[in-house]
Amino acid sequence: EVQLVESGGGLVQAGGSLRLSCAASGFTFGSHDMSWVRQAPGKGPEWVSVINSVGSTYYADSVKGRFTISRDNARNTLYLQMNSLKHEDTAVYYCATRHNGIVVVTTTPRDALDAWGQGTLVTVSS
Protein backbone atom coordinates (compact mmCIF):
# COMPACT_ATOMS: atom_id res chain seq x y z
CA GLU A 1 0.00 0.00 0.00
CA VAL A 2 1.35 3.40 -1.00
CA GLN A 3 1.83 5.72 1.94
CA LEU A 4 2.95 9.35 1.72
CA VAL A 5 3.36 11.35 4.92
CA GLU A 6 4.17 15.06 4.74
CA SER A 7 5.69 17.13 7.50
CA GLY A 8 7.32 20.50 8.00
CA GLY A 9 4.45 22.89 7.47
CA GLY A 10 3.70 25.75 9.81
CA LEU A 11 3.33 29.49 10.23
CA VAL A 12 6.08 31.71 8.84
CA GLN A 13 6.43 35.40 8.08
CA ALA A 14 6.67 36.62 4.53
CA GLY A 15 10.25 36.37 3.34
CA GLY A 16 10.93 33.37 5.54
CA SER A 17 11.72 29.76 4.71
CA LEU A 18 10.33 26.31 5.36
CA ARG A 19 11.41 22.82 4.37
CA LEU A 20 8.75 20.22 3.71
CA SER A 21 9.44 16.50 3.83
CA CYS A 22 7.47 13.55 2.51
CA ALA A 23 8.21 10.06 3.81
CA ALA A 24 7.22 7.42 1.27
CA SER A 25 6.59 3.71 1.69
CA GLY A 26 4.82 0.81 0.02
CA PHE A 27 6.33 1.27 -3.44
CA THR A 28 9.68 1.56 -5.22
CA PHE A 29 10.30 5.21 -4.43
CA GLY A 30 13.45 5.58 -6.53
CA SER A 31 11.70 4.62 -9.75
CA HIS A 32 8.74 6.98 -9.34
CA ASP A 33 8.28 10.56 -10.44
CA MET A 34 7.30 12.56 -7.35
CA SER A 35 5.44 15.83 -7.05
CA TRP A 36 4.39 18.60 -4.72
CA VAL A 37 0.93 20.05 -5.25
CA ARG A 38 -0.76 22.78 -3.23
CA GLN A 39 -4.32 23.84 -2.65
CA ALA A 40 -5.13 27.29 -1.38
CA PRO A 41 -8.43 28.02 0.38
CA GLY A 42 -11.27 28.12 -2.12
CA LYS A 43 -9.11 27.03 -5.04
CA GLY A 44 -8.33 23.81 -6.85
CA PRO A 45 -5.04 21.92 -6.58
CA GLU A 46 -2.14 23.42 -8.52
CA TRP A 47 1.26 22.09 -9.50
CA VAL A 48 4.21 23.30 -7.47
CA SER A 49 7.08 21.05 -8.54
CA VAL A 50 7.91 17.62 -9.91
CA ILE A 51 11.09 15.57 -9.83
CA ASN A 52 11.46 12.49 -11.98
CA SER A 53 13.31 9.29 -11.24
CA VAL A 54 16.58 10.61 -12.70
CA GLY A 55 16.41 13.97 -10.96
CA SER A 56 15.04 16.23 -13.67
CA THR A 57 12.79 18.90 -12.25
CA TYR A 58 9.80 21.03 -13.14
CA TYR A 59 8.65 24.16 -11.30
CA ALA A 60 5.53 26.23 -11.64
CA ASP A 61 6.34 29.78 -12.74
CA SER A 62 4.98 31.11 -9.45
CA VAL A 63 7.68 29.32 -7.41
CA LYS A 64 10.58 29.20 -9.85
CA GLY A 65 13.76 30.58 -8.27
CA ARG A 66 12.33 30.36 -4.74
CA PHE A 67 11.51 26.67 -4.23
CA THR A 68 13.78 23.65 -4.67
CA ILE A 69 12.58 20.07 -4.94
CA SER A 70 14.90 17.19 -4.10
CA ARG A 71 14.79 13.54 -3.22
CA ASP A 72 16.81 11.10 -1.15
CA ASN A 73 16.19 7.67 -2.61
CA ALA A 74 18.16 5.95 0.15
CA ARG A 75 15.77 7.42 2.72
CA ASN A 76 12.61 7.20 0.53
CA THR A 77 12.05 10.88 1.20
CA LEU A 78 10.99 13.83 -0.94
CA TYR A 79 11.77 17.42 0.05
CA LEU A 80 10.64 20.91 -0.86
CA GLN A 81 12.83 23.80 0.27
CA MET A 82 10.76 26.98 0.18
CA ASN A 83 12.54 30.33 0.42
CA SER A 84 11.35 33.93 0.10
CA LEU A 85 7.85 32.82 1.01
CA LYS A 86 4.95 35.06 0.05
CA HIS A 87 1.45 35.37 1.46
CA GLU A 88 0.10 33.81 -1.73
CA ASP A 89 2.09 30.63 -0.99
CA THR A 90 -0.36 29.92 1.84
CA ALA A 91 -1.93 26.53 1.11
CA VAL A 92 -2.08 22.89 2.05
CA TYR A 93 0.89 21.19 0.40
CA TYR A 94 0.56 17.61 -0.77
CA CYS A 95 3.14 15.06 -1.78
CA ALA A 96 1.77 12.91 -4.58
CA THR A 97 2.64 10.41 -7.26
CA ARG A 98 1.01 8.02 -9.68
CA HIS A 99 0.92 4.26 -9.19
CA ASN A 100 2.56 3.67 -12.57
CA GLY A 101 5.42 5.96 -11.59
CA ILE A 102 4.91 8.52 -14.34
CA VAL A 103 3.71 12.04 -13.57
CA VAL A 104 2.57 14.20 -16.49
CA VAL A 105 2.31 17.91 -15.69
CA THR A 106 0.38 18.78 -18.84
CA THR A 107 -2.75 17.50 -17.15
CA THR A 108 -4.38 18.68 -13.96
CA PRO A 109 -3.07 17.28 -10.67
CA ARG A 110 -6.34 15.47 -10.07
CA ASP A 111 -6.02 13.66 -13.41
CA ALA A 112 -2.27 13.07 -13.21
CA LEU A 113 -1.95 11.79 -9.65
CA ASP A 114 -3.61 8.87 -7.88
CA ALA A 115 -1.60 8.59 -4.66
CA TRP A 116 -1.67 11.53 -2.26
CA GLY A 117 -0.48 12.26 1.24
CA GLN A 118 -2.68 13.88 3.86
CA GLY A 119 -1.12 17.30 3.31
CA THR A 120 0.68 19.81 5.51
CA LEU A 121 -0.52 23.37 6.01
CA VAL A 122 1.78 26.27 5.20
CA THR A 123 0.62 29.68 6.36
CA VAL A 124 2.59 32.77 5.36
CA SER A 125 1.74 35.92 7.25
CA SER A 126 2.10 39.20 5.41
Phi, psi and omega in degrees: 000129178290130174230132178230123184233112180273153174206167175105355178289172179163193180259130180217150177282153175305137184093349181276186184227152171216155175235118177267147175234153176223113178271124185249146176205163176090002179204172181278089188306313187298339182259005182254137165295142180232150185222159166244132179230147178231154177224114178276159180305128177079005182236165177278169179296144176227148177296140170249304184197152177224143173231130182270184188292342179252009173095001175289145188234156173229141176228141170294148181304326184292342182241355183301133181087349180244326183251148177226123177264144177207168180217148175239098185292333178291330181257002183051046185227137176252144181232157169220108175273122183243116179244165178048049184295145180242161179304322182288356173277354179300124184182169166273128182256129182244140167267135185207158176209186176237144185301331180275359174089355185247124179248124182248117186276356179281355174251174179286156178303321181297325180278330187275336191240139179227014174220117187233148169279185182275346178092155175225134187275129174245123179239122180249117180273140183268000000 
